[in-house]
Amino acid sequence: MTQPLSRPLPAGTKFAFLQCGTAACGFTAKLLTPAIKEVGGTLTAVSAGTTAQSMQAAVSSVRTLKPAVVIISGIDPNVFGGALKELSAAGIKVVTISVARDTAPYGVTFNYIGLQTTQTAGKLMADWVIVNKGDQADVVFYGVPAIDFSTKQQQAFEDEMRKNCAGCAVRAVQINVAALGTTSARTVVTDLQSHPKTNVAVFASAEVAAGLPTAMKAAGLSVTTLGYAPQPGGLQDIKDGGVTAGLAVDFPIAVWTAVDAAARLVEGDQPTASEQAGEVPIQLLGQRDITFDPSRGWSAYPDYQQRFATLWHPAG
């Protein structure tokens, strides 16, 4: 990101965030707060829960706030019915993050991090498995269908495994989004106990593995584990050796970039070319790579706040 805003965002511009019930959404909200403050706006986070009913109710609440921008992260736009179109028709900019489909039919103004990034992630995780296990890999992929990118990521993972390791065994298990951070670890352990030949577990969302190191130790299990987009808790598990590795997504950059794109839309401009391409830093991280404070998340650019501040407050 090197292109400044054409002019500063009007002070007090209202942003709303539909905060789903996952830890990833909670971390996103935490990152949005300083980003929107820096750009000159105000933020209201509206709890959206994990069900279609709760999410549709949240959209109704957002409409009464009359924000300039609504931000949504990782939620299948299908669950909102026609509500997002209504927001858009009212002149509200609807910005989504990590939706792996064409979002225009749903009333989304702009989606950042789409299908191409999702497919790349699936391929990279498959390549990591092949490099580390070779044709001895017996893999289970734990998907979370309610998270929009999960299905496409799984497809890319399986395609890459078939292409480059025909002798590898691959199966898939789907996890309910409401189980993340609660019963998902127990579900994984039960599944692994039922499939003793499985030697690699891959997670469409690293949140599936929340609490898993302790649960696996108690069950006497030793399986190589790899999760997508680990947040602070997942990064700490990698640092402690409880999870083998993670394909980290730069959450701080992703969130601040989404705010940048939203600001450009409010000003009547278009998101930058890199934003439209869905570019975001990603990196495979193992235990030796966690040399930073996991509680702050991983970022390829630790000075990202200063970098964005320079772009958002152009001189003159």
Buried (B, 14 or more C-beta within 10 A) or exposed (E): BEBEBEEBBEEEBBBBBBBBBBBBBBBBBBBBEBBBEBBBBBBBBBBBBBBBEBBBBBBEBBBEEEBBBBBBBBBBBEBBBEBBBBBBEEEBBBBBBBBBBEBEEBBBBBBBBBBEBBBBBBBBBBBBBBEBBEEEBBBBBBBBBBBBBBBBBBBBBBBBBEEBBEEBBBEBBBBBBBBBBEBBBBBBBEBBEEBEEBBBBBBBBBBBBBBBBEBBEEBEBEBBBBBBBBBBBBBBBBBEEBBBBBBBBBBBBBBBBBBBBBBBBBBEBEBBEBBBBBBBBBEBBBBEBBEBEBEEBBBEBEEBBEBBEEBBBEEE
